Every structure is written in structure tokens, then in C-alpha cells.
Amino acid sequence: MNLRILAQTFSWLTILLVIAASVSGISRFRRLLPSQRHLTLLACFDATIELTAKFLSQVVHLKSNLFLFPIVLTGEVALLALLYRRALQSPVFTKVLPWIVGLFGLYALLDYLAPHTAVHYAPGVQVVSYLLILGMAGLYFRKLLNDLQLARLSQEPVFLLSVGLTIYSLGSLLIALFSNYIIAHYSRTTQIIVIDGIRNLFNVELYACYIAVLWMPPPKANSLSS
């Protein structure tokens, strides 16, 4: 199969999955835990961005939608920060949250507005965003260990989401670190395989995780994610 067609197939699959996650969250919204409701907002945000990017590419035939990067990355970090604020219940995290989101959003905007001599995938902004996500997931894992609430983790929505985010962020982090190098030194075929193909595999993993989390029944016992 042609690599471009394969990349397009994965691209549409990611869109279908994130739409399915959004519909799942909206249809079950009243029965969801607060953390799952925050995830529903994130899924709807991601679905809107995915559909907008596809519309600009397929209908408007816009050559580049990289202007969406500051919006996408800042929005995802902000919505995840709100989710983890409730899960962590940490006064310190709550206090620094506006600074984290504000400074990151400013950095993403300045990086986009800065002049660039070639196609710019904002690797620096991506790296920082993935590190922030890994940091929030790490804080949640540490809270679980410190509180010794390790029973029935399979029923903890935030735990499952954190595992999915960790896998997604680590994989995407590696791609972001090497994206400009791949663009400069490797063929278009390799670029499609890595930047379009493998990246979409991690998107598929993440959105499948969204669906799994949003269909989880509320735990019977007290939950960190309640």
C-alpha cells in the first residue's frame, strides 16, 4: 500500500476515535466522575482541532496548518492541568497552575511568531508540552504511591489515563526531538513514515485510551479521581 494512503488511513482513524471518545463522554456525561468530565472536554477539544485541520487540508487546501500548534498544545496542557488539579488535590499545584499554563501559552505563541527559514514543527514547544504532561502524570503516580491506595487500580480512570498519556508523551517526545533532523537529512518517504505514520499510531493509542476511560464505571470505593 502507498505510504501516503496508509498515513491518510491512520489520520482518519484518529479522527474517528476522538469523535467516538467525544460522543461517549457527552452521552454519559451525567454519570461520569469529575475527572472523566474533564476528559470529555479534552476529547471534544481534540476532535474540534482534528476536524479543523482536516477541513483546512482537504477542503480549503491550505498547505500548512502549523498555526494551530500554539492553540492545540496550550489547550491540551491547560485541560489536562485542570484534570490533574482535582486528582492531585495539591494546594501547591493549584497555586502554580495559572503560571504554568500562562507561561507555556506565551512561549508557544512567541515560538510561532518568531521568523523561521523552513517548515517549523515547533519541536521546542512540543518537547516542553510533553514534559509537562509527563510531569503531571508522574505527580499522580507519586500520589498513588504515597497514599498507598494501590488496590483496584484498573478501576481508577485517572490512573488508566495517566498510563496512556505516558506512552503517548514518551513516543511523541522522541519524534519531536528528531523531527527537524529527519526533515533535513532524510527522504520524504521516511518523513511520512515517522512524522505522519508513527505519530498517528500514538494518537490512535491515546484516543483509544480516552474511550476506555470514558466507558469505565464509577468505582464503588472512594477514588482519587472522584
Backbone as a ProteinNet text record, in pm:
[ID]
protein_1_A
[PRIMARY]
MNLRILAQTFSWLTILLVIAASVSGISRFRRLLPSQRHLTLLACFDATIELTAKFLSQVVHLKSNLFLFPIVLTGEVALLALLYRRALQSPVFTKVLPWIVGLFGLYALLDYLAPHTAVHYAPGVQVVSYLLILGMAGLYFRKLLNDLQLARLSQEPVFLLSVGLTIYSLGSLLIALFSNYIIAHYSRTTQIIVIDGIRNLFNVELYACYIAVLWMPPPKANSLSS
[TERTIARY]
84.4	0	87.9	49	121.9	131.1	251.2	271.7	182.1	159.6	73.7	-70.2	-116.4	-251.2	-258.7	-153.9	-150.1	-153.1	-76.5	-75.5	-213.1	-280.4	-414.5	-513.3	-494.8	-583	-571.6	-447.8	-427.4	-480.6	-466.8	-517.5	-668.5	-740.8	-885.8	-924.1	-843.6	-871	-862.2	-762.8	-750.6	-872.3	-920.3	-1037.7	-1160.7	-1180.4	-1295.4	-1289.9	-1170	-1156.2	-1183.8	-1131.4	-1151.3	-1296.2	-1362.1	-1505.1	-1584.2	-1546.3	-1612.2	-1593.9	-1474.1	-1448.9	-1535.9	-1548.1	-1629.9	-1776.5	-1827.9	-1967.9	-1991	-1894.1	-1906.1	-1915.9	-1827	-1827.4	-1953.5	-1998.6	-2119	-2242.6	-2254.4	-2372.2	-2380.4	-2265.6	-2264.1	-2226.4	-2234.9	-2177.3	-2230.1	-2357.5	-2416.1	-2370.9	-2330.5	-2288.1	-2137.8	-2066.4	-1920.7	-1868.6	-1750.3	-1677.8	-1626.7	-1595.9	-1543	-1420.6	-1330.7	-1211.7	-1250	-1350.9	-1396.9	-1466.9	-1532.9	-1596	-1489.5	-1381.5	-1270.6	-1213	-1203.7	-1151.5	-1246.3	-1376.8	-1472.4	-1447.5	-1420.5	-1387.7	-1262.1	-1161.9	-1037.9	-1062.8	-1143.7	-1174.3	-1248.4	-1343.3	-1415.8	-1322.3	-1229.7	-1130.9	-1044	-992.7	-908.7	-986.1	-1112.7	-1194.5	-1214	-1238.5	-1255.3	-1128.9	-1014.5	-887	-860.5	-883.5	-860	-948.5	-1074.6	-1166.7	-1130.9	-1089.7	-1048.7	-926.6	-828.2	-707.2	-739.8	-828.9	-866.5	-943.3	-1029.5	-1106.1	-1012.2	-918.3	-824.7	-738.7	-707.2	-622.3	-699.1	-817.3	-889.6	-983.8	-1042.6	-1142.7	-1082.7	-1015.2	-955.4	-824.5	-764.8	-635.6	-525.1	-530.9	-426.8	-300.1	-189.1	-64.7	-11.5	-34.4	18.4	-85	-103.9	-192	-111.3	18	104.9	65.8	-16.5	-62.2	-151.5	-198.6	-281.2	-198.5	-66.8	18.8	4.5	16.8	3.9	-130.4	-237	-371.5	-384.4	-339.5	-352.3	-274.9	-147	-61	-100.1	-132.3	-172.1	-305.2	-400.1	-530.1	-520.6	-440.3	-425.6	-358.9	-253.8	-186.1	-281	-358.2	-449.7	-558.5	-620.1	-728.2	-677.6	-560.1	-501.8	-462.5	-415.4	-378.9	-501.4	-615.8	-738.6	-780.3	-763.6	-796.8	-708	-577.8	-485	-493	-538.7	-556.9	-655.5	-763.9	-862.9	-811	-740.9	-691.6	-583.3	-495.1	-383.5	-426.2	-522.5	-568.8	-450.5	-361.2	-241.7	-252.6	-247.7	-253.2	-139.5	-22.3	92.6	68.3	22.1	-5.8	-114.4	-218.7	-327.2	-275.7	-181.4	-128.8	-43.3	37.3	127.3	62.1	-57.2	-123	-140.8	-195	-210.8	-78.1	28.8	159.8	211.8	192.5	238.5	170.6	37.5	-38.3	-11	-9	13.2	149.4	254.4	389.2	408.3	349.7	361.7	288.6	169	94.7	170	232.5	311.7	431.6	497.7	612.4	570.6	456.7	408.4	376.6	316.1	282.2	406.7	502.4	625.7	704.9	705.5	775.9	712.4	580.3	512.4	539.4	539.4	557.5	701.3	796.2	938.1	962.9	1050.3	1079	1152.8	1113	1177.6	1208.4	1321.6	1366.8	1311.1	1249.6	1197.1	1068.2	1009.1	889.2	921.6	842.2	874.8	766.5	801.6	707	710.1	767.3	772.8	821.7	939.1	986	1008.1	1056.6	1079.7	950.9	846.6	716.9	659.1	672.4	623.1	695.7	827.5	906	861.3	844	801.3	662.1	571.6	434.8	434	511.5	515.6	582.1	682.6	746.4	649.6	567.6	467.4	364.1	320.7	223.9	284	409.3	476.9	493.3	521.2	535.7	406.5	293.4	164.7	128.9	153.5	127.2	217.8	343.7	437.5	394.7	343.7	294	176	92.2	-21.6	26	121.8	175.5	239.1	309.3	371.5	265.1	155.2	47.4	-10.2	-27.5	-77.3	15.8	145	242.3	246.2	242.6	248.8	124.8	9.1	-115.5	-142.6	-60.4	-72.5	-210.8	-276.2	-407.3	-386.3	-330.8	-291.4	-389.5	-494.8	-592.3	-683.7	-714.6	-811.7	-778	-651.4	-610.8	-677	-715.8	-780.9	-913.6	-967.5	-1093.4	-1072.8	-948.2	-918	-903.7	-999.2	-990.6	-862.7	-821	-702.7	-576.4	-574.6	-458.5	-445.5	-555.8	-552.4	-516.9	-574.4	-542.4	-395.1	-340.7	-200.7	-107	-142.9	-62.7	-65.2	-185	-196.9	-122.2	-130.6	-60.1	90.6	136.9	281.3	335.3	265.6	308.4	306.1	196.9	182.3	290.4	313.4	408.7	552.2	588.7	724.7	750.9	655.2	672.3	674.8	581.8	575	695.5	747	864.7	984.6	1004.8	1115.5	1099.4	976.3	952.1	979.2	933.3	954.4	1102.6	1178.6	1320.8	1395.8	1351.7	1425.2	1353.5	1239.3	1160.6	1237.9	1299.1	1372.5	1492.1	1558	1671.6	1624.9	1511.8	1458.1	1420	1358	1318.4	1440.6	1548.9	1667.7	1752.4	1753.2	1850.9	1790.7	1659.6	1602.2	1500.1	1468.2	1378.7	1236.1	1155.3	1015	944.2	984.8	924.7	946.1	1068.5	1098.4	1020.5	1007.6	931.9	786.3	727.7	588.6	574.2	670.6	665.2	671.9	766	789.4	691.2	686.4	610.3	460.6	419.4	276.3	230.6	305.1	262.1	275.9	398.1	422.4	354.6	356.5	288.8	140.7	77.9	-64.7	-90.5	6.5	-8.6	-22.1	57.7	48.2	-83.6	-133.1	-263.8	-373.8	-363.2	-460.3	-459.3	-340.1	-327.5	-392.6	-367.7	-420.4	-572.2	-627.2	-772	-845.3	-783	-840.8	-843.9	-740.4	-736.6	-848.5	-873.1	-984.4	-1114.7	-1139.9	-1265.2	-1275.1	-1165.1	-1165	-1194.1	-1132.7	-1152.2	-1295.8	-1350.4	-1484.4	-1594.5	-1562.5	-1660.5	-1641.8	-1546.5	-1525.9	-1639.8	-1695.1	-1798.3	-1734.8	-1809.3	-1755.5	-1714.5	-1595.6	-1552.5	-1644.9	-1664.8	-1753.3	-1690.2	-1557.9	-1489.9	-1452.5	-1404.8	-1357.5	-1242.7	-1242.9	-1142.5	-1068.4	-938.6	-860	-911.6	-977.2	-1022.5	-1166.7	-1226.8	-1365.5	-1379.3
-119.7	0	124.7	227.8	353	414.8	462.8	517.5	637.1	718.5	835.3	792.4	688.3	637.5	578.1	505.9	447	554.7	662.6	773.9	839.1	853.5	911.3	821.6	689.9	594.8	610	617.9	637.6	773.1	873.3	1005.9	1004.2	937.5	927.2	841.1	739.5	654.6	734.7	822.4	906.4	997	1050.1	1137.6	1060.2	940.8	859.4	822.6	790.2	751.9	870.1	987	1100.7	1148.5	1134.8	1166.1	1065.9	937.4	834.8	863.1	907.2	941.4	1058.6	1159.6	1276.6	1237.7	1158.3	1114.9	1030	943	859	944.8	1044.1	1129.7	1213.1	1269	1353.1	1270.7	1150.8	1067	1017.2	1005.9	953.6	1061.8	1187.8	1296.7	1300	1282.2	1291.1	1178	1066.4	950.7	945.8	1041.7	1038.9	1103.4	1057.9	1125.3	1259.7	1353.7	1483.7	1471.6	1377.5	1361	1316.9	1230.9	1185.6	1298.5	1387.2	1502.3	1596.6	1615	1695	1630.2	1498.6	1427.7	1442.5	1446.7	1469.7	1604	1705.9	1838.2	1831.2	1757.2	1742.2	1668.5	1562.3	1485.7	1572.7	1653.6	1743.6	1847.7	1896.3	1992.7	1929.3	1809.5	1740.3	1707.9	1668.2	1638.2	1762.5	1875.6	2001.3	2037.5	2021.6	2053.5	1958.2	1828	1728.8	1757.4	1787.6	1815.7	1946.2	2045.5	2173	2154.6	2079.8	2054.7	1978.6	1879.7	1802.1	1888.6	1975	2065.1	2160.5	2218.9	2312	2243	2115.7	2041.5	1990.1	1930.6	1863.8	1955.8	2053.4	2140.1	2273.7	2339.7	2469.9	2454.4	2333.5	2303.6	2396.2	2423.1	2503.5	2420.3	2475.9	2399.7	2368.6	2457.9	2437.6	2478.4	2393.7	2428.6	2438.4	2471.9	2479.3	2592	2687.5	2794.1	2739.9	2614.8	2553.3	2503.9	2489.9	2434.3	2506.5	2640.6	2707.3	2682	2678.2	2654.8	2512.7	2416.4	2275.4	2244.3	2278.1	2240.8	2312.7	2441.7	2516.4	2465.3	2438.8	2388.1	2253.9	2161.9	2029.7	2038	2117.9	2132.8	2193.1	2294.3	2360.2	2264.9	2190.2	2099.5	1983	1932.2	1825.2	1878.1	2001.9	2060.9	2073.4	2110.4	2118.6	1980.7	1878.7	1741.3	1695.9	1720.5	1674.3	1760.3	1883.1	1965.3	1899.5	1846.4	1780.1	1646.2	1572.5	1440.4	1450.5	1551	1564.2	1628.8	1722.4	1794.7	1853.8	1915.8	1975.8	2127.8	2194.7	2341.1	2404.6	2343.6	2398.1	2391	2275	2259.8	2356.6	2371	2463.5	2606.5	2641.3	2777.5	2808.9	2712.6	2738.6	2709.9	2649.2	2610.9	2727.1	2843	2952.6	2998	2994.4	3034.6	2934.8	2807.4	2704.1	2720	2729.1	2738.5	2870.7	2980.1	3111.4	3124.6	3084.8	3094.5	3001.6	2882.7	2790.8	2845	2899	2957.5	3072.8	3155.8	3267.7	3217.5	3116	3056.6	2999	2928.4	2869.2	2977	3086.6	3195.7	3264.5	3293.7	3360.1	3271	3141	3048.4	3048	3056.2	3057.8	3187.8	3300.2	3430.4	3456.6	3385.4	3404.9	3364.3	3436.3	3400.6	3268.1	3186.8	3057.9	3045.1	2985.6	2974.9	2852.3	2759.9	2637.6	2598.3	2487.9	2436.6	2408.9	2466.5	2461.8	2386.6	2273.7	2191	2220.2	2333.5	2375.4	2264.3	2206.9	2095.5	2136.3	2257.9	2303.1	2309.6	2365.6	2376.2	2237.7	2149.3	2012.7	1942	1956.5	1891.3	1939.9	2070.7	2125.9	2075.2	2070.2	2024.8	1879.3	1793.6	1652.7	1634.5	1715	1708.1	1752.2	1853.5	1897.3	1787.4	1721.5	1612.4	1497	1461.7	1355.9	1394.7	1522.2	1569.2	1556.2	1593.6	1581.9	1436.2	1349.7	1207.6	1151.3	1195.3	1149.8	1191.5	1313.4	1359.7	1274.1	1233.7	1148.8	1010.8	953.7	822.7	831.1	940.9	957.9	967.7	1035.4	1046.1	908.4	825.7	690.6	613.1	623	550	601.6	733.1	791.4	759.6	755.5	728.5	579.2	497.9	352.5	303.4	374.5	331.7	258.5	139.4	65	-44.3	-61	-165.9	-122.5	-216.8	-199	-77.2	-64.3	47.3	42.2	-76.9	-90.2	-15.4	20.6	93.7	243	287.7	429.4	497.7	583.5	648.7	728.9	804.7	888.9	804.1	689.4	600.9	548.9	498.3	447.1	558.4	676	789.5	826.7	824.8	860.2	762.1	633.8	534	562.1	588.6	620.1	746.3	848.6	974.1	956.1	870.9	846.5	781	678.4	611.6	710.2	785.1	882.2	989.7	1044.9	1155.4	1111.3	992.9	944.1	921.2	858.7	836.2	965.3	1054.4	1182	1269.8	1257.4	1334.3	1298.1	1170.2	1125.8	1178.1	1174.4	1225.1	1374.3	1448.7	1593.6	1628.4	1552.1	1579.7	1563.3	1468.2	1436.1	1481.1	1550.4	1585.9	1676.1	1782.7	1872.9	1803.1	1715	1640.4	1546.9	1480.9	1390.4	1467.7	1584.7	1666.8	1712.9	1744.4	1799	1691.7	1568.9	1470.4	1342.4	1325.8	1201.3	1227.2	1123	1133.8	1163	1202.7	1229.7	1104.5	989.4	863	841.2	863	847.1	947.8	1070	1172.3	1129.6	1072.2	1026.9	914.3	820.7	706.6	752.1	842	883.1	990.2	1101.6	1217.5	1197.2	1134.8	1113.2	976.8	871	736.4	702.5	706	666	762.6	890.7	987.3	954.5	919.2	885.3	756.5	665.8	545.4	582.5	678.6	723.2	797.5	869.6	933.5	828.9	722.1	612.7	553.1	529	475.2	567.8	698.1	794	802.1	812.3	826.9	698.4	584.3	457.8	456.4	512.7	524.7	616.3	727.2	816.3	736.4	657.4	581	483.7	413.1	317	385.5	501.8	575.1	625.5	676.1	733.7	628.8	502.1	396	318.9	361.8	295.2	329.2	231	260.3	327.9	410.2	473.7	368.7	383.9	287.8	294	178.4	172.8	238.8	221	281.5	424.4	495.9	631.6	632.8	727.3	730.3	861.7	853.1	974.5	1059	996.9	1068.4	1115.3	1101.8	1142.1	1293.6
0	0	0	-78.1	-83	56.5	91.9	226.4	253.8	152.9	173	203.9	133.5	160	300.2	339.8	473.5	580.8	558.6	654.2	663	546.5	546.2	619.7	604.8	673.8	825.1	874.7	1018.5	1062.4	975.3	1008.5	1028.6	937.4	952.2	1072.1	1100.3	1215.9	1345	1355.2	1475.2	1490.3	1377.8	1382.9	1428.9	1374.7	1414	1562	1610.1	1750.7	1844	1810.9	1900.9	1896.2	1781	1774.7	1858.3	1848.6	1929.7	2078.4	2116.6	2257.1	2300.4	2214.3	2247.3	2264	2169.9	2177	2301.7	2333.3	2453.4	2578.6	2587.9	2705.6	2716.8	2604.3	2606.5	2641.7	2584	2607.3	2751.4	2819.4	2956.8	3057.8	3018.3	3097.4	3240.9	3259.7	3393.6	3485.1	3427.2	3507.2	3528.8	3473.6	3480.6	3607.9	3650.8	3758.4	3707	3797.8	3753.7	3663.2	3694.6	3610.8	3469.7	3458.2	3326.6	3251.6	3324.6	3259.3	3203.3	3278.9	3226.4	3100.8	3101.7	2984.9	2866.1	2891.4	2783.8	2716.6	2797.1	2741.2	2656.2	2703.8	2628.5	2497.4	2502.6	2381.5	2280	2326.8	2236.6	2176.3	2257.5	2207.7	2100	2127.7	2030.6	1903.3	1917.1	1799.8	1713.4	1779.5	1705.9	1629.3	1693.4	1628	1511.7	1533.5	1428.1	1306.4	1330.3	1220.5	1150.4	1227.8	1167.8	1078.8	1128	1049.4	921.2	931.1	812.6	713.2	763	676.3	602.8	674.9	612.1	507.7	532.5	439.6	317.7	341	234.3	157.4	223.4	160.3	117.8	211.4	181.2	104.3	114.8	51.4	102.2	229.9	293.6	304.1	259.7	256.1	395	489.7	624.3	728.1	827.6	940	1069.6	1054.9	1171.7	1266.5	1218.4	1306.8	1418.3	1402.6	1506.9	1625	1606	1710.5	1844.6	1850.3	1980.9	2046.6	1966.7	2020.6	2073.7	1992.6	2029.6	2157.4	2157.2	2269	2397.4	2387	2506.5	2560.3	2469.7	2512.8	2581.5	2525.4	2585.6	2722.6	2733.3	2862.1	2965.6	2925.9	3019	3068.1	2975.8	3014	3099	3066.5	3148.8	3286.3	3291.3	3420.6	3510.2	3453.1	3531.1	3581.3	3496.3	3536.5	3652	3639.8	3743	3869	3856.1	3976.8	4071.8	4017	4101.8	4151.5	4064	4103.7	4210.2	4197.2	4291.2	4422.4	4413.1	4532.5	4609	4533.3	4591.2	4587.3	4703.8	4704.9	4625.8	4630.8	4557.9	4407.6	4359.9	4217.4	4173.4	4254.2	4221.5	4212.3	4298.4	4301	4178.5	4135.3	4022.9	3888.1	3888.8	3764.4	3666.7	3709.2	3612.8	3552.7	3632.9	3582.6	3479.5	3507.2	3414.5	3278.7	3281.3	3156.9	3086.1	3162.4	3102.7	3036.7	3108.3	3053.1	2933.7	2941.8	2828.8	2706.7	2727.2	2615.5	2551.8	2634.2	2582.6	2502.8	2554.7	2484.8	2349.9	2347.4	2222.4	2119.5	2164.7	2073.9	2019.5	2106.8	2063.2	1968.1	1994.5	1906.1	1767.6	1762.6	1632.6	1557.2	1629.3	1565.7	1524.5	1584.6	1550.3	1405.1	1333.7	1193.7	1182.9	1085.1	1061.1	912.7	883.6	744.7	673.5	745.5	685	756.8	710.9	777.3	923.3	1011.8	1154	1228.8	1285.6	1359.8	1509.1	1545.9	1686.4	1777.5	1749	1832.7	1977.9	1999.4	2136.5	2216.2	2155.4	2222.6	2248.2	2150.8	2168.9	2282.7	2285.3	2390.5	2528.1	2543.4	2672.6	2708.9	2610.8	2640.1	2685.2	2618.6	2656.9	2793.4	2822.3	2953.7	3063.7	3034.9	3132.1	3157.1	3049.7	3064.7	3143.9	3110.8	3186.1	3331.9	3356.3	3493.8	3572.2	3510.6	3579.2	3605.1	3506.1	3526.1	3635	3636.9	3739.4	3879	3893.4	4022.9	4069.9	3975.6	4012	4056.4	3983.5	4023.1	4162.7	4188.8	4320.2	4429.8	4400	4498.2	4529	4425.7	4448.6	4540.4	4514.8	4595.9	4739.5	4754.8	4888.8	4971.2	4905.5	4976.8	4993.2	4923.4	4931.2	4891	4798.9	4750	4617.8	4627.5	4508.9	4470.6	4548.2	4517.4	4403.2	4316.1	4209	4122.7	4084.2	4000	3863.2	3821	3691.1	3685.4	3803.5	3808.6	3829.6	3832.1	3850.9	3714.6	3675.3	3544.6	3524.6	3625.3	3609.5	3598.5	3665.1	3653.3	3510.9	3454.8	3318	3220.3	3239.5	3153.1	3163.6	3285.1	3306.2	3236.8	3238.1	3166.9	3016.8	2964	2822.1	2784.1	2866.8	2840.5	2846.5	2937.3	2949.1	2822	2773.7	2649.9	2533.7	2521.8	2413.5	2419.1	2537.4	2551.8	2527	2575.7	2553.2	2403.9	2335.4	2192.4	2113.4	2143.5	2071.6	2103.3	2224.6	2263.5	2175.8	2152.2	2067.1	1925	1873.2	1738.1	1731.4	1832.7	1834	1840.5	1917	1931.4	1799.2	1717.9	1595.5	1467.6	1480.4	1362	1265.3	1316.4	1227.4	1163.4	1236.8	1182	1070.6	1092.6	990.6	864.9	883.5	769.4	690.1	759.2	693.4	625.5	677.9	631.9	571.9	578.2	529.4	418.8	344.8	229.9	274.9	177	204.5	254.1	203.2	246.6	395.2	440.8	583.7	666.6	616	687.1	705.7	599.5	607.9	709.7	706.7	798.5	943.7	973.8	1112.4	1157.5	1084.9	1130.8	1114.2	1004	981.9	1033.7	998.8	1033.9	1180.7	1231.7	1370.6	1467.8	1436.7	1524.3	1535.9	1423.7	1428.1	1504.3	1506.3	1588.5	1735.8	1779.7	1919.1	1942.9	1840.9	1854.3	1867.6	1789.1	1798.1	1938.6	1992.2	2128.7	2230.4	2217.2	2314.5	2307.6	2186.8	2173.8	2211.6	2186.6	2233.8	2385.8	2447.7	2593.8	2642.9	2572.5	2607	2613.4	2509.3	2502.7	2619.8	2647.6	2757.6	2891.4	2913.5	3038.7	3050.5	2941.1	2945.8	2959.1	2930.9	2947.5	3078	3159.3	3287.7	3383.2	3453.7	3554.2	3675.3	3745.6	3866	3968.4	4032.3	4133.2	4255.2	4317.9	4433.9	4556	4570.6	4685.4	4654.6	4758	4738.5	4640.7	4549.3	4443.6	4444.2	4409.3	4393	4279.2	4185.2	4066.8	4078	4197.5	4212.7	4216.7
[MASK]
++++++++++++++++++++++++++++++++++++++++++++++++++++++++++++++++++++++++++++++++++++++++++++++++++++++++++++++++++++++++++++++++++++++++++++++++++++++++++++++++++++++++++++++++++++++++++++++++++++++++++++++++++++++++++++++++++

